[in-house]
Amino acid sequence: MLSAILLALVAAVFPGLMALSAAMDLMTLTIPNAIPLALGLGYLILAAGLGLSPATVALGLSCGMAMLAVTFVMFCRKWIGGGDAKLASAIALWLGWGVILDYAVFASICGGILTLGVLVARAQPLPDALARQSWIVRLRRPGAGVPYGIALAPAAVIQFPHSPVWLAALT
């Protein structure tokens, strides 16, 4: 019974927070700090509940910290936003070292497609009905940036079935 509850929690928490982060980034061009925080706390709680070994948790933490170091540099160079850096780091915590390179490839591909899509959309005239939507106007503003959380989230969900947390939840 407990294992079924933990499986349901794992199946809901990570993908749910990924969907929320993508939606928030699309609508507001920000990822609230509460989302990476919830991912971090959720990971620690579920890792304990699933009985992940201290070594596995430490590897997850080291992967998240390494991602934070890399994304902090990217943030300082204004390549990504702060919310994207925190989200990518929290995702790395869940995915771990065994999946992180595949995740980076998928996130880059999704991000490239997203960026091209945003640039093409910004070059097109906006129908009047859409021009009244504040989030669309904000997204179309030149120099507004790209809501990269929309790329980070699906890449994470694609790799999630290979993560230590998911694999532990299945056993």
N, C-alpha and C positions, 0 to 999 in steps of 0.2 A: 504494500500500500504506500509506504513512504517513498519507495523508489519510483512509483508511478507519479506521485506528487512532484518529486524532484525533476523527473523527466518533463512533466508539464510546465514547470517553472522555467527550466532551461529553454524549452521550446518556445516559451512566451517572452521571457525577459530580453534576451539578446536580439532576436528579430524585431520585437516590438519597439525596443529603443532605437534600433537602426531605422525603422520606418518613421518614428517620431523625429529623429535627427534630420533625416532627409526632408521631411515635410516642413519642419521649422526653418531649415536653411533655405528652402524654396520660397517660403512665405515671408521670411523676415531678413534673409541674408545673414542670419546669426544662428549659432548652435548654443543654446543656453548651457551654462556650466553645470547645471543639474544633470544633464544627460551623461557626460563623461563621469561625473561623480557617481551616478546611479550604476553605470556600467562597472566602475571599480568596486563599489561596495557589493553589487550583485555578484561579481566574480568571486570575491572573497567569501561571501556567505554560501554561495552554491558550491564552491570548491571544498569548503569545510563540510557541508552537508553530503556531498558526494564522496567524501573521503579521499580527495586527491592527495597525493603524497606531498610532503613539504618541498621535495626537490622539484616536482612539477609546478607547484605554486611559485617557487623561487624562479624557475625558468620563465614562467609567464610574467612575473614582475620584472625580470631583467629585460625581457623583450619589450614590454611596455615602456620601461625607462630608456632603452636604446632608441625606440621610436620617438619618444619625447625629445631626446637630444637631437635627433635628425630633423624632426619637424620644427623644433625651436630655431634651428639655423635657417630653415626655409621661411619661417615666420619673420625672422629678423631681416631677411632679404626681401620681404614683402612678396614672396612667391605664393604663400597661402595665408589664410586668416588664422587667428588664434584659436577659434572654435574648431577649425579643421585639424589643427595640430593636436589639441586635446582629445578630440574624437578618435583620430588615428592612433594615438597612444593607448587609449582605453580599449580600442579594438585589438591592438597588438597584445595586450594583456590577456584577452580571451583566446586569441588564436595561437599564440606561442611561436617559438622558433621554427617548428616543423612546417608551418604553413605561411609564415610571414612573407617570404619571397613571392610565392604564388599570389598572395593577397596584393602585394605591391604591383605586380604585373596587371592583375585584373583592375585594380584601382586606377592605374595609369591609363589603361584602355578605356574604361568607363569615363574617366576624367577628360580624355582627349575627345571622345564622342560628345560629351556634355558641353565642353568648351566650344567646339565647332557648332553645335546646335544653338548655343546662346548667341554666338557671333552672327550666325545666319539669321536668327530671329530678330536680333537688334537691327539688322540691315533692312528688314521688311517693314512695310507700313503696318500700323496697328489698327485693326478694326475698332470702330467707336465703342462697341460693347466691351471690348477688352481694355480700352484706354481708360475706362472708369474704375478699373481694379487697381488699387494702390500697390499691391504686391507685384503686379505685372509691370507697372510703370517703374517701380524701384528696380526690378530685375533688368529692365531695358536701358536704364541710365548708362550712358558711356562711362567707362571707368568704374562701374559699380562692383566689378569683380564677378566671379562665377561661384554659385553655391555648391562648392565642391563636396559638401556632405552628401549631395545626391549621388556622387560617384563613389564615395567611400562606403556608403551603406550597402548597396547591392553587392559590391565586391566582397564585403565582409560576410554577407549572408551566403554568398556562393562558397566561400571557404569554411564557413562555420561547421558543416558536417565533418570536417577533418580535425576539428579542434579537440584538445584534451578534455575540455568540459563536456562537450557533446558526446564524445566517445565514452566517457565515464558515466554519463547519464543513461546510455544505452545498455550498460552492463548491470 
